[in-house]
Amino acid sequence: MTTLFVLDVDDFRPLAEVAAKDPDTAVRRRGPYLEVSAPGEIRVERAATGCRNAIWYSSVAAVRDGRVSRWDKTELVVVPTGTGA
């Protein structure tokens, strides 16, 4: 399971909300973070989040069982690494 963690604060919440629109993606609260998980890749379009530069480029707290393959002004893509335990 590919997992992306973002801090559960107003600025970063839109990223998790947009990711949750994918029916294969689940979002749940884990401590002070939102845990965004999917069996495959996680793809978030920046325009849909409404995030400005500083927020967009500081939104990722951690990634588990995946790696960021793209994070530019258009989208964030986290792909699975296949190392899940």
C-alpha positions as MATLAB code, in Angstrom:
seq = 'MTTLFVLDVDDFRPLAEVAAKDPDTAVRRRGPYLEVSAPGEIRVERAATGCRNAIWYSSVAAVRDGRVSRWDKTELVVVPTGTGA';
ca = [
       0.000    0.000    0.000;
       1.458    3.352   -1.056;
       1.021    5.938    1.698;
       1.491    9.689    1.764;
       1.373   11.651    5.019;
       0.393   15.320    5.231;
      -0.006   17.372    8.382;
      -3.694   17.721    9.276;
      -3.938   21.514    9.138;
      -6.152   23.784    7.034;
      -3.396   24.603    4.541;
      -2.610   20.980    3.638;
      -6.072   19.418    4.012;
      -7.109   20.167    0.375;
      -4.357   17.864   -0.872;
      -5.851   14.912    1.027;
      -9.393   15.883    0.013;
      -8.487   15.912   -3.679;
      -6.630   12.593   -3.386;
      -9.704   11.051   -1.694;
     -11.778   11.649   -4.842;
     -10.047    8.626   -6.365;
     -12.212    5.638   -5.357;
      -9.097    3.501   -4.743;
      -7.638    6.039   -2.306;
      -8.438    6.144    1.404;
      -7.763    9.015    3.790;
      -7.736    8.648    7.552;
      -6.413   10.597   10.478;
      -3.302    9.220   12.185;
      -2.166   11.379   15.076;
      -1.556   14.887   13.742;
      -1.387   13.624   10.129;
      -3.705   12.654    7.326;
      -2.702    9.293    5.922;
      -3.469    9.024    2.198;
      -3.227    5.381    1.053;
      -3.774    3.578   -2.235;
      -2.890    0.134   -3.610;
      -1.091    1.804   -6.529;
       0.035    5.303   -7.257;
      -1.297    8.427   -5.607;
      -1.834   11.306   -8.025;
      -2.933   14.797   -7.000;
      -3.464   17.664   -9.429;
      -2.293   20.923   -7.941;
      -4.959   23.087   -9.584;
      -7.708   21.046   -7.911;
      -6.214   21.714   -4.462;
      -5.995   25.483   -4.798;
      -2.615   25.360   -3.026;
      -0.156   28.181   -3.620;
       3.579   27.522   -4.169;
       4.765   27.601   -0.551;
       1.959   25.315    0.597;
       2.191   22.913   -2.342;
       5.947   22.391   -2.041;
       5.873   21.931    1.754;
       2.840   19.639    1.986;
       4.505   16.206    2.064;
       5.492   15.097    5.552;
       6.467   11.512    4.680;
       5.966    8.642    2.229;
       5.752    4.941    3.117;
       6.116    2.091    0.618;
       6.463    4.550   -2.234;
       8.509    7.363   -3.652;
       7.729   10.745   -5.132;
       8.179   10.385   -8.881;
       6.823   13.798   -9.817;
       6.228   16.945   -7.780;
       6.051   20.011   -9.935;
       3.726   22.953  -10.509;
       1.134   20.646  -12.101;
       0.894   17.512   -9.978;
       2.219   15.299   -7.211;
       2.687   11.636   -8.041;
       3.737    9.005   -5.500;
       4.443    5.562   -6.971;
       4.701    2.273   -5.096;
       8.132    0.831   -4.404;
       6.926   -2.700   -3.767;
       8.708   -2.854   -0.399;
       5.540   -2.976    1.735;
       5.680   -5.010    4.915;
];
